[in-house]
Amino acid sequence: MSLYADTRKSLTINDLNAMKQRGEKICSLTAYDASFAALMDQAGIDVLLVGDSLGMVIQGHNSTIPVSVDDMAYHCRCVAGSRQRAFVVADLPFASYATPQQALQNASKLMQHGLAQMVKLEGVKLEVIEFLLEQGIPVCGHLGLLPQSVNRLGGYKVQGRDSEQAEQILDAALSIEQAGAALLVLECVPATLAAEISSQLTIPVIGIGAGLDCDGQVLVVYDMLDISIGNRPRFSKNFMTDAGSIEHAIRGYHQAVKSKQFPGPEHSY
């Protein structure tokens, strides 16, 4: 690790809030291991999301549902141990936060053993968010397309296209912020809806397939390197094209997000 990386201050949620306030885009990628995490950290990625997407890109499942809390804690510890600056968020996996007490038990494992700085959960779980916050556990919400609910949703589909559903998502976002969430991920929603939510919320909003006007962007790293199993999602982009190396591709993504060149209209709904 270089001297530059060793002396950098670790980001906090206050730093991410300050980025939103001054209009600087927050740049995030998923990370699952020490080597990729160190490379992303050196490239200036602000947030490393240890996503349950590892069930698909690492474990080879066709959804995130088989991923366990132990899986998440293991991969999170690998990531957290090699980064210096980036803020680390870990997903609470499927059926691991049905009640506040269950959420506390599993979130504690991700923070104590996985060394996460924040946990992320899907949907409108206001009681769970409030309870975790009371125990000192920061929470990131997740609305729009909810991968853990793919069987209920009938597939990976854009959410919030009609006015009624869009209003429901906006109301949910406001409720999640009021419950105490410090960050929100919006996945696969129309860009106009994401822009409205980002402007109304005081907490940072990170988009994936949600247009340019979110406070930041996140992609699955294997998608942006074009090495995922299956087709690359429309909202992603192959940053390996003309990059020459994985490091250059990650730096290219970072620059594109910071300069507001990604996502383009072709990556939005």
QUIQUIWO-V514230 format. One record per pair of residues at least 12 apart in sequence whose C-alpha atoms are under 7 Angstrom apart, sorted by sequence separation. I is the first residue (numbers start at 1). J is the second residue. D is the distance in whole Angstrom. If there is no record, write none. Layout:
BEGIN
i->I j->J d->D
i->I j->J d->D
END
This chain:
BEGIN
i->52 j->64 d->6
i->55 j->67 d->6
i->107 j->119 d->7
i->145 j->157 d->7
i->206 j->218 d->7
i->224 j->236 d->6
i->226 j->238 d->5
i->145 j->158 d->6
i->223 j->236 d->7
i->224 j->237 d->5
i->225 j->238 d->6
i->239 j->252 d->7
i->76 j->90 d->7
i->145 j->159 d->6
i->224 j->238 d->5
i->225 j->239 d->6
i->239 j->253 d->7
i->52 j->67 d->6
i->92 j->107 d->7
i->144 j->159 d->5
i->224 j->239 d->6
i->225 j->240 d->5
i->194 j->210 d->6
i->198 j->214 d->6
i->28 j->45 d->6
i->31 j->48 d->6
i->194 j->211 d->7
i->198 j->215 d->7
i->219 j->236 d->7
i->27 j->45 d->5
i->28 j->46 d->6
i->29 j->47 d->7
i->30 j->48 d->6
i->31 j->49 d->6
i->32 j->50 d->6
i->195 j->213 d->5
i->27 j->46 d->5
i->28 j->47 d->5
i->29 j->48 d->5
i->30 j->49 d->4
i->31 j->50 d->5
i->118 j->137 d->7
i->119 j->138 d->7
i->120 j->139 d->6
i->121 j->140 d->7
i->122 j->141 d->6
i->123 j->142 d->6
i->186 j->205 d->7
i->191 j->210 d->5
i->195 j->214 d->6
i->26 j->46 d->6
i->27 j->47 d->6
i->28 j->48 d->6
i->29 j->49 d->6
i->30 j->50 d->6
i->52 j->72 d->7
i->118 j->138 d->5
i->119 j->139 d->5
i->120 j->140 d->4
i->121 j->141 d->6
i->122 j->142 d->5
i->123 j->143 d->6
i->183 j->203 d->6
i->184 j->204 d->6
i->185 j->205 d->6
i->186 j->206 d->6
i->187 j->207 d->6
i->188 j->208 d->6
i->189 j->209 d->7
i->190 j->210 d->6
i->191 j->211 d->4
i->194 j->214 d->6
i->30 j->51 d->6
i->118 j->139 d->6
i->119 j->140 d->6
i->120 j->141 d->6
i->121 j->142 d->6
i->122 j->143 d->6
i->182 j->203 d->6
i->183 j->204 d->5
i->184 j->205 d->5
i->185 j->206 d->5
i->186 j->207 d->5
i->187 j->208 d->5
i->188 j->209 d->5
i->189 j->210 d->5
i->32 j->54 d->7
i->118 j->140 d->7
i->183 j->205 d->6
i->184 j->206 d->6
i->185 j->207 d->6
i->186 j->208 d->6
i->187 j->209 d->6
i->188 j->210 d->5
i->69 j->92 d->7
i->187 j->210 d->6
i->69 j->93 d->6
i->122 j->146 d->6
i->186 j->210 d->6
i->68 j->93 d->6
i->103 j->128 d->7
i->144 j->169 d->7
i->50 j->76 d->6
i->67 j->93 d->6
i->90 j->116 d->6
i->143 j->169 d->7
i->209 j->235 d->5
i->89 j->116 d->6
i->92 j->119 d->6
i->100 j->127 d->7
i->166 j->193 d->7
i->170 j->197 d->6
i->174 j->201 d->7
i->88 j->116 d->5
i->89 j->117 d->6
i->90 j->118 d->6
i->91 j->119 d->6
i->92 j->120 d->6
i->100 j->128 d->5
i->104 j->132 d->6
i->65 j->94 d->5
i->88 j->117 d->5
i->89 j->118 d->5
i->90 j->119 d->5
i->91 j->120 d->5
i->92 j->121 d->6
i->99 j->128 d->7
i->159 j->188 d->6
i->160 j->189 d->6
i->161 j->190 d->6
i->87 j->117 d->7
i->88 j->118 d->7
i->89 j->119 d->6
i->90 j->120 d->6
i->91 j->121 d->6
i->158 j->188 d->5
i->159 j->189 d->5
i->160 j->190 d->7
i->89 j->120 d->7
i->100 j->131 d->6
i->158 j->189 d->6
i->236 j->267 d->6
i->235 j->267 d->4
i->234 j->267 d->6
i->235 j->268 d->6
i->80 j->115 d->6
i->141 j->176 d->7
i->73 j->109 d->7
i->77 j->113 d->7
i->80 j->116 d->7
i->5 j->42 d->6
i->69 j->106 d->7
i->73 j->110 d->5
i->77 j->114 d->4
i->48 j->86 d->6
i->76 j->114 d->5
i->77 j->115 d->6
i->47 j->86 d->5
i->48 j->87 d->6
i->49 j->88 d->6
i->50 j->89 d->6
i->51 j->90 d->6
i->52 j->91 d->6
i->76 j->115 d->7
i->46 j->86 d->5
i->47 j->87 d->5
i->48 j->88 d->5
i->49 j->89 d->5
i->50 j->90 d->5
i->51 j->91 d->5
i->73 j->113 d->6
i->74 j->114 d->6
i->76 j->116 d->7
i->141 j->181 d->6
i->217 j->257 d->7
i->45 j->86 d->6
i->46 j->87 d->6
i->47 j->88 d->6
i->48 j->89 d->6
i->49 j->90 d->6
i->50 j->91 d->6
i->52 j->93 d->6
i->73 j->114 d->4
i->140 j->181 d->6
i->33 j->75 d->6
i->37 j->79 d->5
i->41 j->83 d->6
i->139 j->181 d->5
i->140 j->182 d->6
i->141 j->183 d->6
i->142 j->184 d->6
i->143 j->185 d->6
i->144 j->186 d->6
i->145 j->187 d->5
i->32 j->75 d->5
i->41 j->84 d->7
i->138 j->181 d->7
i->139 j->182 d->6
i->140 j->183 d->5
i->141 j->184 d->5
i->142 j->185 d->5
i->143 j->186 d->5
i->144 j->187 d->5
i->145 j->188 d->6
i->32 j->76 d->7
i->34 j->78 d->5
i->38 j->82 d->5
i->41 j->85 d->6
i->138 j->182 d->7
i->139 j->183 d->7
i->140 j->184 d->5
i->141 j->185 d->6
i->142 j->186 d->6
i->143 j->187 d->6
i->144 j->188 d->6
i->33 j->78 d->5
i->34 j->79 d->5
i->37 j->82 d->6
i->38 j->83 d->5
i->41 j->86 d->6
i->144 j->189 d->6
i->33 j->79 d->5
i->37 j->83 d->6
i->32 j->79 d->6
i->34 j->81 d->7
i->133 j->180 d->7
i->31 j->79 d->7
i->34 j->82 d->5
i->124 j->172 d->6
i->130 j->179 d->6
i->126 j->176 d->6
i->129 j->179 d->6
i->130 j->180 d->6
i->212 j->262 d->7
i->129 j->180 d->7
i->212 j->263 d->6
i->124 j->176 d->7
i->129 j->181 d->7
i->211 j->263 d->6
i->126 j->179 d->6
i->94 j->148 d->6
i->211 j->268 d->5
i->209 j->267 d->6
i->210 j->268 d->6
i->209 j->268 d->6
i->210 j->269 d->7
i->10 j->84 d->6
i->11 j->85 d->6
i->10 j->85 d->4
i->11 j->86 d->6
i->12 j->87 d->6
i->8 j->84 d->7
i->9 j->85 d->6
i->10 j->86 d->6
i->11 j->87 d->5
i->8 j->85 d->6
i->10 j->87 d->7
i->191 j->268 d->6
i->6 j->84 d->6
i->191 j->269 d->6
i->5 j->84 d->6
i->190 j->269 d->5
i->189 j->269 d->7
i->64 j->147 d->7
i->65 j->148 d->6
i->64 j->148 d->6
i->57 j->228 d->6
i->57 j->229 d->7
i->20 j->204 d->6
i->17 j->203 d->6
i->17 j->204 d->6
i->26 j->215 d->6
i->27 j->216 d->6
i->28 j->217 d->6
i->29 j->218 d->5
i->30 j->219 d->6
i->25 j->215 d->5
i->26 j->216 d->4
i->27 j->217 d->6
i->28 j->218 d->5
i->29 j->219 d->5
i->30 j->220 d->5
i->31 j->221 d->7
i->25 j->216 d->5
i->26 j->217 d->6
i->27 j->218 d->7
i->28 j->219 d->7
i->29 j->220 d->6
i->30 j->221 d->6
i->29 j->221 d->6
i->20 j->215 d->6
i->43 j->250 d->7
i->39 j->247 d->7
i->43 j->251 d->5
i->45 j->254 d->6
i->40 j->250 d->7
i->27 j->254 d->6
i->27 j->257 d->6
i->25 j->257 d->7
i->25 j->258 d->5
i->24 j->258 d->7
END
